[in-house]
């Protein structure tokens, strides 16, 4: 499923294309998508395919197409402090983007069928927390994943504000999914080949909206155990009591962010779009120059009917073509100078991790600074 938008050269260009095609419509969702490079969730040998609008699968590891994730994120209508349940959480890519919006006081849970995929998701999550500058640009709600079949969740589990299911659901399981939702909550799922948004408007009332046609692998049905008893999936605690130390860290980081003058820059690699425009201009220039040289050379080669009577006309055309080529070469040199200057500007505009710099300048012991930085590597 996918292929609705053109492939990008990098993550930012992919997001530009999704915006242009109206799959990404809100600034909040755009910021979350730009903050996390989709390629980071691919195996290294498949990274070249990361910026195509296509689903990807390798063994049990799976990512939906970017256009699908865009529609899901927009339909969930996420807000800070909400609780979110991801059924079929996979690599954790979607859960991590959701966590950037939920903030430190939200709830972010996932259920995944395969143990190797949960291990993969935690590896990617650990890498994001330790190495990504985007972590410091947001207040993050770290996801928690449990292994099990999402159709075997304990009946006494609490309900959630937002629920997403990443596998095809048939009508017989629709009510089961709805019961995971609080009143006022939103459920997004592929229901009989349609990505569907269901809002719980009352205890027994629902509002249903079809979004787009999709094709998902169906839910895996639970296997019967030998003793006949159902296997129960226990979700993480909904209301975990935060330590005073942890709350103090959140408060200090929020205060430092507010002290920064002006808005934080959008998490975007500087100049990615400019590079694309420069590349297009260079290709157009090279094409024009090549065409003019071809015309110039073809006019120098005498045709079968040429004789000395038209020699003077050929000389004039030769001078004209030489002038064109010289002008094109002058423009090429000017364009090259412009690219060098723009390259220096792009280098200067490389974003700085403002929060990290401020924490490192505080008159505090080094262990406390590292705690405020979540022991993150630079």
N, C-alpha and C positions, 0 to 999 in steps of 0.2 A: 504494500500500500504506500502511496506517496507519488512523487513526480509532479506535484502540482505547481512547483516553482522551480526556477533555474538553480543550478548548483552554484555555490559560492567558492571563491578562492580561499576564504578563511571563515571563521565563525561569524565575524561581523558582517561580511558580505551576505552570508546565508540569512542572517537576521534582517538585513536591508531588503532582501528579496521577499521574505515572509511578510514584512511590513507593507511593501509595495502591493502585494497580492491580498492584503487585508486579512491575513491569518493572525497576525499580531496587531492588536488594535489599541491596547492600553500601555501607558508608559511603565506601569508597575511590572507587567509581564515582559516588556522589552528589556528592562533593566535586569531581570532575573535571567533571561536567555543570554544576554551579553556577558553576564558575570561568570558563566560556566561554559567552557569550551567543550562542545559536543565531542570533539576528537579525543578528549581525555578519557572518555568512557569506551573507546574502541581498543581492541588489541593492537599493538604497535604495527603489525603487518597489514592491518586493514584501515589505518588512519587516512589514507588517500581518499576513501569513500565517505568520510565523516560529514562532509559539507554538501552532499547530495540529498535531495528531498526523497530519501528512500529508507525503508525499514532495513535493519541489519540483524542477522542471526548467525551465531557461531556456537554450535552445541546447545547448551541451555541458556547461553547469554543472548539477550535480545534487546533491541532498541526500536521503538516505533519511528515512523517518518516524522521529520520536524514539523510538517504541516499538521499532523495529528496532535502532537504535543502542544502546539500553539492553540489549537481549538480547545483542547482539554483545559489548559491553563486559563484561557479566557472564560470558559464556561463555569469553572469552579468559583470565580469571583472571590478570590482569596483576600483576606484581611488579617492584620496582625492580631495575635492572640487566639485564633481559631484552632480547633482540633481537626486533624486530617488523618485519614486511613487510606493507604494505598494497597489494594488487593492485587497481588502479582507485582511486587515492587521492583523486581529485576535488578538492574545495575545500580539503582539508586539515583539515577540522573534526574528523573522527575521529582523524586522526594527531596533532593538537595535544592533544586530550584524553588520548590514550595517552601522549604525551610527558610530561604532568604526573605520571603514575604511574611511568614508567620511570626518571625521575631522570637526573642528569648523566652516569651511566656506563652507560646503556642504549644501544641501537641502534634508530633509528627511520627506516625507509626506505619510500618509496612509488614505485609505477610507475603512470604515467598516460598514456593514449593520445593525448590532445589537448594540443598546446603551449599554446593559449590558456587552458586550465584550469590548467596548471602555473603560468603567469604569475599567474593569479587567486589561486591557493593561496599563492604566495610573497608577494603583496600583503597578503593576510589575515594570514599568519604575521608579517610585518614589523610590521603594525599591532598585533597582539597583544603582541609583544615590547616595542614602544616605548611603548604607551599603557595596557596593562591592569595593574591592581593585582594581579591573580591571578598574574602572572608572578613577583612577589616572594614569594608565599605558597607556592610550590612550587620544587623543584629540577627544572629543565626539561630534557628531552631533545629538542633541536631536530630536527624531521624534515627529511630530504633527499629530494627528488623527482627522478626521471629520466623522460624521455619514452620511450615505446615500448609495444609490445604485450606483456602479461604472459605470453603463451604463447611468447614468444621469448627468455626469460631464458637467459643463457649457462649451459651444463650444468655448468661448473666453479665456479659461484657457491656460496658457503657457504650452509649451511642456517640456519634461524631457529628461535627458541623459540616464537614466535607468528606466525601468518599469517592474514590475513583477505582474502577476495576479495569485492569489491562488485558482481559481475556473476554472472548465472546460469550454473552449470557443469553440463555434461552428463557422463554416465558415462565417455565416452571420454577426458575430461581429468582425471578424478579422481586417477589414479595420478601424473600430472604434478604436480598440486598437493601430493600427499602427499610427493613427493620433495623439496619445498622445506623440509621440517620436520625438525628434530632429533629424536632419540629423547627421549621425555618432553615433546615439544612439543605445541601445540594448534593445529589448523586450524579456522577457522570460515568457512563458505561456504554460499551457496544452491545446494544440490545437488538438481536435479530438483524445483523448487518447494517445497523444505523447507530452512529454515535449519538447518544441520547442524554439530555439533561432533565433530571427529575428533581423538582423542588417540593419538599414536604411543607405544605401550607397549613396543615392541621394534623391532629392525631390520626385521622383517617382520610385526609384529603391530600391530593397530589396534583402538581402541575407538570405536564410532560411536554418536552420540545425536542423534535428531531433536528440534529445539526447537519451532519453530512453522512453519506454512504461510506462504509468502511468494511474491511475484511480482516477479522482477527481470528487467531486460533481459538477454539472453544475451551471453556473451563474444563479442567481435568476433574472428573468425578471421583469422590472419595472411594478408597478401596475398603472392602469389608475385612475386618479383623477376624482371626480364628475364634476368639472368644465371643464374638458377636457384639461386643461393646464398641461404641463409636469412639474414634480418636478425637480428642478435644484440643483445639488450639487456644492457648491462653495469651491474650494480648498484654503488652506492657502496661504498667500502672498509668492511669490517666492523669492523676494528680500527685506527681512526685514533689516532695517537699525539698525546696532548694536550701542549701546551706547559706548561712549569713555571709561567709567568705565569697561564695559564688555570686550572690546578689550584689555584694559590694563591688566585685569586678565588673559586672554588667553596668552598674550605676556610674562607676568611674569612667568606663569607656564611652558611655553615652554623654557624659558631661564634657569629656575631651572633644568629642565630635562636634558638639554644639558650640564649642569655643572657637572652632575653625571658621574664619570669615568666609562668607560666600558659600554657594552650594558645592557639594562634592561632585567631582567630575563623573560623567557617565562611564561605567566600566567597559571601555572600548579601546582597542589598540589604536593608537593615534595614527591617522593618515592612511588607513587601509583603503578607504574609498578613493583618496587622492591618488594612491598608487595605481588603482585600476584606471582612473581617468588618464593618467600620464601614459600608462601602457597603451591605451586605446589611441591616444594622440600620436604616440611614437609609431604604432603600427600603420596608422593612416598616412603619416608623413613618409614612412619607408615605402608604402605602396605607391604613393604619388610620385616619389622620386624615381622608383623603378619604372613606372609607366612612362615618365618623361624621357628617361634614358633609352627606353625601348623605341619611342617615337623618334628620338634624335638619331639612334643608330640605324633605324630602318630608312630614314631619309638620306643617310650617307651612302647606303648601298644602292647602286644604279639598278633600275628595273630593265626588263628586256627591251623596252621601246625608247630608253634614254639615249640622247645624243648630245653633242657639244652645244646645241642651240639652247638647251635649258640649264646650262651649267651655272649661269649667274643666279637663277632662281634658287638653285640648290644651295649656293653659298649664303644667300640671305636667310634661308630656312635654318641652315647650320648655325648662323650667328644667333638667331632667335632661340633655338633649342639650347645653345650653350648658356644664354642668358637665363633661361628658365632653370636649368640645372644649377647654375651658380646661386640663384636666389634660394632654391630649395636647400642647398648646402648651407647657406648663411642662416636660414631659418632653423636648420638642424642644429647648428652650433649654438644659436640662441636658446633653443629648447633644452639642449644639454646643460647649458649654464643655469637655466631655470630649474631643471631637475636637481642639480647640485645644491642650489640655494634652498629649494623646498626640502631636500634631504636633511639639510642642516636644521631647518625649522622643525621638521618632524622629530629629529633627535632631541631638540630642546624641549619639545612639548610632551615627551614621554612622561606619563603620569607617575607621581611620587606617592608612596604609601604614607599619607599625612598622619594617620593615627599612630602608626609605628614610630615615625620620627618624633612625635610629641611625647610618646611614652618613654622613649630612650633618653630624652632630655630631662625627664623628671628627676628631682633629687631623692631618689629612692634606692634601696639596696638592689643589686642585680637580680637576686632570686624573686623579689616582688615584681620587678619589671617583666621578667620572663613569665610570671604567673599572669600578669595583665595581658601579655601577648599570647596566652594559651600555649606557651613553649613552642611557638611557631618558628620555623627556619626562615631566614630572609629570602 
